Amino acid sequence: MTKFIYKAKKGPDEIVEGSIEADSENVAVNKLIQSGYYPVLVHEESISAARASVYRVKSKDLAQFTRHLSELLGSGLALYNALNVIENQSENNNLKMIIGNIKGRIKDGKNFSEALKNYPGVFSELYVNLVRSGEESGSMNEVLINIADFLDKDEDMRYRVIAALAYPGLMAIVGFATIFILVTFIVPSLVNMFIDMGQKLPLPTRMLMGASNFIKFYWILIIFFIGGAVLLFKRSRSNPALKNKMDRIKLKIPVFGKLVRDTELARFSRTFSMLLKNGVPILNSLEITSRVITNNAIREDIDAVYNDVKAGMSITSAIKKRESFPLFVSNMAAVGEEGGFLDKALLNIARNYETEADRAMKIITALLEPAFILIMGLVVGFIVVAMLLPVFEISLTAH
């Protein structure tokens, strides 16, 4: 149901205003007439961009919605009826409400792609443009399957990254928590015992005690420092010039830079391929693809490719000029462009870089685990040595 705002006459001189829920504007008018009102103005409650962006739907739920809609359309069901079925079966309240509003707009004669535009926080520009291409070509079912596959692939890549970093992250949290407890609670008790015995503390023990006192008395400053660093990092990302420098530095970091580049090139190639496959013009495809890239350095090169192609240059020649695209990409693009199957060539590029990204992630994970173990071992080892040195000195003095 969609909410409509109305202004109606209740009598010769009385005008009332309010809202009413209905499937369409005509249904809302009929409801008002049946209630004894004479409608003067009836319009759908507008959803501002700020309000529409509040709605959030998980990528997994969006992929499931898209695939389910594709299956229903493929079975011969009309779009409105297919949306009605999904709305009744959906367990996601946000998605259910969005589908209900989309149904109302479709019933009023709007296109599906136009209805999706009201929810930019859920349906990206890429999603809307692909749906529009499906409407124009009459292949909505195939387009929705491609979108669902794309969303699943993107979610799978995100999941693999999270899964790869989960174990090192857990090790880091446990290690830092252990060190914090040792330094804050256990070390001071042992050190005080040595001081009460009149034992002169060796340098490592005094250093450890200094660190312990600093954490104990200035922990608020530490929290403020960490919070300030996080805030500064977030603000730096909103500064285009600074973010551009940081993104270029990321690409030059050994191993990690390769992972970033491979991930972005895989996303670029797969998105560009899907748009071309579904009939979106090449310039529009480049423009949309640029917006799904998160690294500013690579995005600038894609924008430069867009400008070159707009000026009449071939996609291969434009790509060759840009630092972000390795020779492999330009060679594969050249083969695809000359053979008339650029979308397939780009898909092969995407698969290659997704494989490379997986390998880079495995290397990073393999390096992180021993690095964390080594760091934690050194810190804990220093604490143990600092605590044992006074014991050894007491033992030597006793003998």
Secondary structure, 3 states (H helix, E strand, C coil): CEEEEEEEECCCCCEEEEEEEECCHHHHHHHHHHCCCEEEEEEECCCCHHHHCCCCCCHHHHHHHHHHHHHHHHCCCCHHHHHHHHHHHCCCHHHHHHHHHHHHHHHCCCCHHHHHCCCCCCCCHHHHHHHHHHHHHCCHHHHHHHHHHHHHHHHHHHHHHHHHHHHHHHHHHHHHHHHHHHHHHHHHHHHHHHHHCCCCCCHHHHHHHHHHHHHHHCHHHHHHHHHHHHHHHHHHHHCHHHHHHHHHHHHHCCCHHHHHHHHHHHHHHHHHHHHHHCCCCHHHHHHHHHHHCCCHHHHHHHHHHHHHHHCCCCHHHHHHCCCCCCHHHHHHHHHHHHHCCHHHHHHHHHHHHHHHHHHHHHHHHHHHHHHHHHHHHHHHHHHHHHHHHHHHHHHHHHC
